[in-house]
């Protein structure tokens, strides 16, 4: 029996245990061995993480697809797992050591520290997995993987070694995003661009051959910079070749202020003649754009900073090379000075010598480390790289030829922009936690890349014996006795970027390279659900690795979802205090309500605006569903085993069967097209409006009337439609639907494994051969796979009749609300020039119309009477004589005022949106909010105009 009140907390844990005990989500269930696979790999959350609203949206959408396809008979594998999150995890453990006043990472050494990290992972690393289970994620948890587990680690090593052998992984000195606090390179995704109110310094660089005079512009060229401390590493000044004012200086030289280095003035398109002074300093070792300019012009790369962001000048051969006598003094004064302190000293020195022309305030974006919070430095260092340009070519082709498609398709443009301008991928990180790079260095620095240390030792010994660095006898001794080769080759201390291991996720999680049985069944996957911000960092890299090693794209569809914002459209952030905790929302309203709110908002075209109040609205929907099922139970509505909805006799029951089939088709097609908001919206409308508000209300007189065939059929139909609703809702709201199914369906088996009613599964050729030779009841054909096909049912006549009644009631209620007619006031209804068909309908449903529309009597006339408000219902006029009930002149005056208000609202928004400055400077969410205000005002005005037209016709 259904409890009186819907309490999600009482249901959700119990349903989770029920699914787990039944192994409901395991891939390869016996009855699905021959079914067509459906595979999704979860975007692995960081092992340090906890559920945030982005996770909640992403995993809700994946779960909708998995539950939907599981009910359609597919062998679903939703592959779960977590990412080792190199920087984040190392920071967590180091912070823990500090808080406990224990020895730090470097004090305890690499091996002991890694033991400590694994200990932390065992104790605290599974938090987010349990949170995903609370959300209802139907992953095959028995297959959970971790990017640092043994199997995935072997895959990482194999990929690195093979790509190195093919020349696609190499070591190079290039600029990277360097975190001076964490002392490691980081990826672009780990860099946050922060708006900073800084300065723009205009510096005078003396032209060689001229006597510098700060008052004579002919003796110097002015450059503008936001980072004057890096000017010590300048190796050129660039001017646009078409710069009419400065172009004549190209080919000459300047003397670098303070330093004395002679550097060329070069012509390059990078220098914008309209920006700043028209000339820019080029510092290849400290700016990504300058690095490329430096390569084009073969300029020296002079790095003047160390790993901690301090000036490193003493002993710096690149800096000191070619400097005049006396320059060493400046190097000694500034050596080891922190970069921002050095900035002040350098600017002050420049001013003292007349090299500072002016300083302007300048608001600009400055990169910060998302973990450390410090300003990131472009830093020149030796790192390992992947030849991404070569690997990107097949990945680009796979999207161009439609092998992999993006939904929405506009994201393909973003993919192509990134991929076609791709730079070498830096894959090394200066950390301890992660996959240590399988490279060893010999005494002369030669690199030996191998899958194991033994293999690397063997390669090194063979090489050095051949080079006569060691004798063959020494080589044999070292091969036999590890103690004798200690220190002979040394392993690279760096680890791999976590995106490297996660790029292998679609096939490494399936057992590659150790066991390819599951790879052959479940690879390639069907769809990837992810956010736009990692199209490049993860999606593109999975495409590259999958195509290279598996010779197939890893997924056929990439669904890109939008962001979850707060109710005003602002991006959620802790600093703004507008973050909505999904776990708190689940505690308050239940996981089903949160999931349904997210699904209803998941449109292709705009971000989701979410508030606790919106989730509460969907909790109310769940309560509505709960109460409708209690109503069915209290009225003994049970579906007989042999019940066939297409054989119903009563018009009302045939109508709900028709509407149920239409709703099922609409929801199915929307999910198949990844239109989650349309699918959830169609379900919401059908359950609340069609089933609860209309069908049950129209059925009440039958249920309360005399027993007989009509009542029996109606009870069965209420139960049948309810069960179909539970199926439709299950992918969106799994907990409540599973609970109600268990209580109301009176059949064995989980709803999660019950067949969807849309259509039979798509079969493989082998399955079709078996099915074509078997009868539908063949015991060899698993019933759960065959399932009921969608009823081939449509009843336009029933829809016309009940639809007319519903439209009539809706129109009358709308007018009564517009005119502020009290519920106790009964009004007459006149059907003008009604067809015989509608006369019959009015007579058959007279009692219902009177009760639900507050009508005193129904009559027929050739034309609408004077003083009546006219409604057009399916092409015919229905009139409400309201003379004496409504003061028409007062009502018209009220509506005229409402029109004025609506026009004012539209005009106010139009003024903002036509202001180019407002549109350019306002945040995206503010502009969208204004557009929504306009749409609401226009819709309000249209309704008022309709009401005014009805009033004018009545006078």
Secondary structure, 3 states (H helix, E strand, C coil): CCCCCCCHHHHHHHHHHHHHHHCCCCCCCHHHCCCCEEEEECCCEECCCCCCHHHHHHHHHHHHHHHHHHHCCCEEEEECEEECCHHHHHHHHHHHHHHCCCCCHHHHCHHHHHHHHHHHHHHHCCHHHHHHHHHCCCCCHHHCEECCCHHHHHHHHHHHHHHHHCCCEEEEEEEEEEECCCCEEECHHHEEEEEEEEEEEEEEEEECCCCCCCCCHHHEEEEEECCHHHHHHCCEEEECCCCCCCHHHCCCEEECCCCCCEEEEEECCCCCCCCCCCEEEECCCCCHHHHHHHHHHCCCCCCCECCCCEECCCCCHHHHCCCCCCCHHHHHHHCCCEHHHHHHHHHHHHHHCCCEEEEEEEEEEEEEECCCCCECEEEEEEEEEECHHHHHHHHHHHHHCCCCEEECCCHHHHHHHHHHCCCCEECEECCCCCCECCEEECCCCCEEECCCHHHHHHHHHHHHHHCCCCCHHHHHHHHHCHHHHCCCCEECCCEECHHHHHCCHHHHCCCCCCCCHHHHHHCCEEEEEEEHHHHHHHHHHHHHHHHHHCCCCCEEEEEEECCEECCCCCECCCCCCCCCCHHHHHHHHCHHHHHHHHHHHCCCCCCEECCHHHHHHHHHHHHHHHHHHHHHHHCCCCCCCCCCHHHCCCHHHHHHHHHHHHHHHHHHHHHHCCCHHHHHHHHHHHHHHHHHHHHHHHHHHHHHCCCCHHHHHHHHHHHHHHHHHHHHHHCCCHHHHHHHHHHHCCCCCCHHHCCCCCCCCCCCHHHHHHHHCCCCCCCCCCHHHHCCCCCCCCCHHHHHHHHHHHHHHHHHHHHHHHCCCCCCCCEEEEEECCCHHHHHHHHHCHHHHHHHHCEEEEEEECCCCCCEEEEEECCEEEEEECECCECHHHHHHHHHHHHHHHHHHHHHHHHHHCCHHHHHHCCHHHHHHHHHHHHHHHHHHHHHHHHHHHHHHHC
